[in-house]
Amino acid sequence: MMTTDSQKRFKFIDLAAMSSPELTDRMVRAAEEVIRSGWFLHGRHTENFERRIAELCDVSSCVAVSNGLDAIRLIFRAYMELGRLRKGDRVLVPGNTFIASVLPLSDLGLVPVMIDPSETDYNLSLGDALEAVEADDGIKAVLLVHLYGTASWEREAAARLRSRGVLIIEDMAQAIGAEAPETGFRDSRKAGSLGDAAAISFYPTKNLGALGDGGAVLTSDDTLAETVRVLANYGSDRRYHHIMQGYNCRMDEIQAAMMLEKLPWLADVSRRRDEVARAYCGSIDSPLVTAPGIFGDRVQVWHQFVVRTPYRDELKDFLAREGVETDIHYPVPPHLQPCYMGRLLSAGSLALSERLASEVLSLPIVNTTPGDAVEIAAVINKFQI
Ligand SMILES: *Cc1c(COP(=O)(O)O)cnc(C)c1O
């Protein structure tokens, strides 16, 4: 079909349009206040932001840091400083995650072990993790990635992993505000409070995005939080006194101040994305396309809305011709990236991770209304191979 100028276009993401004129004004004023104050790091905005994020995710401590990758690195490095992990220890990671989950592990001399996710929610299953740990007691930690904004948790398996001394670290870069059931829906718990510690990202496209980079470590373990804080500030416990060979992973005051203005809108962002996701799921009925699961027992925040089809590239081209922009999360799994090719261990086959890389397609959800979703679904339903 010919694309005409009058054809309606659906953008995948428009970062400028993500913020209302009112929110933009508030962020400009917040940034100006920081600029005029002359106080750029370790100030009251960062402290406030940490308190608010800790409350939101139901943990006692939040350490605001430079980005999500550094947040993961700081958690694992802190556990190494505390003697809970050592170089060469293995860490289980879902095979379909973004590479930033894996990079900090190999950088620290830990050994990532990739494992296929569950076919139901595309997340690592803690039941599978338990089996992998029973077969290999070199696995000392699990990096539980709540991919696409859907949290994953299996209480029994988590308890058995913990009783074996296995750490459960959440990569909740995509899942701020998501919840998973503890014993049932009434007992639902926030992503970030499920495991021993959690890493979050405020990359601009994430549900709560900075105007640049940002991240945080969440935990209810005070010793871990303090160790992360020291590591993120040159390893110093007080000025010019360095107890660890640390990093510089601080969050800027200006980012904290601007994100504090965004925070009151976050619940709206999640609710709107949920409406769009439900509109998509209620309208997509092509036999060629599988919509993602809506799970009645969980709060999903829909960082991405990801459909699956064996004809992914054809569907992507078809939608592009029809004016619908899409994206792929992710086209090449970490173990097939040039930097890791042939060098990452795996627990079992990674066939599903590889299949997902060729079948997943992310539809617009950020600057999209439920009405748009119904229109896009109608286009998808016309797709033929
Ligand atoms: C975005 C992301 C990261 C990395 O966060 P940055 O802030 O970009 O460093 C890590 N893991 C997952 C799953 C992500 O989506």
The ligand as a MOL file (V3000), in Angstrom:
LIG
                    3D

  0  0  0     0  0            999 V3000
M  V30 BEGIN CTAB
M  V30 COUNTS 15 15 0 0 0
M  V30 BEGIN ATOM
M  V30 1 C 17.7230 0.2740 30.7060 0
M  V30 2 C 18.1210 -1.0250 31.2860 0
M  V30 3 C 19.3270 -1.1940 31.9940 0
M  V30 4 C 20.3950 -0.1430 32.0430 0
M  V30 5 O 20.0150 1.0790 32.5450 0
M  V30 6 P 20.8520 2.3990 32.1250 0
M  V30 7 O 20.3040 3.4510 33.0120 0
M  V30 8 O 20.5980 2.6390 30.6780 0
M  V30 9 O 22.3000 2.1040 32.3950 0
M  V30 10 C 19.5680 -2.4040 32.5970 0
M  V30 11 N 18.6910 -3.4230 32.5080 0
M  V30 12 C 17.5480 -3.3150 31.8150 0
M  V30 13 C 16.6110 -4.4740 31.7820 0
M  V30 14 C 17.2210 -2.1200 31.1690 0
M  V30 15 O 16.0880 -2.0280 30.4680 0
M  V30 END ATOM
M  V30 BEGIN BOND
M  V30 1 1 1 2
M  V30 2 1 2 3
M  V30 3 2 2 14
M  V30 4 1 3 4
M  V30 5 2 3 10
M  V30 6 1 4 5
M  V30 7 1 5 6
M  V30 8 2 6 7
M  V30 9 1 6 8
M  V30 10 1 6 9
M  V30 11 1 10 11
M  V30 12 2 11 12
M  V30 13 1 12 13
M  V30 14 1 12 14
M  V30 15 1 14 15
M  V30 END BOND
M  V30 END CTAB
M  END
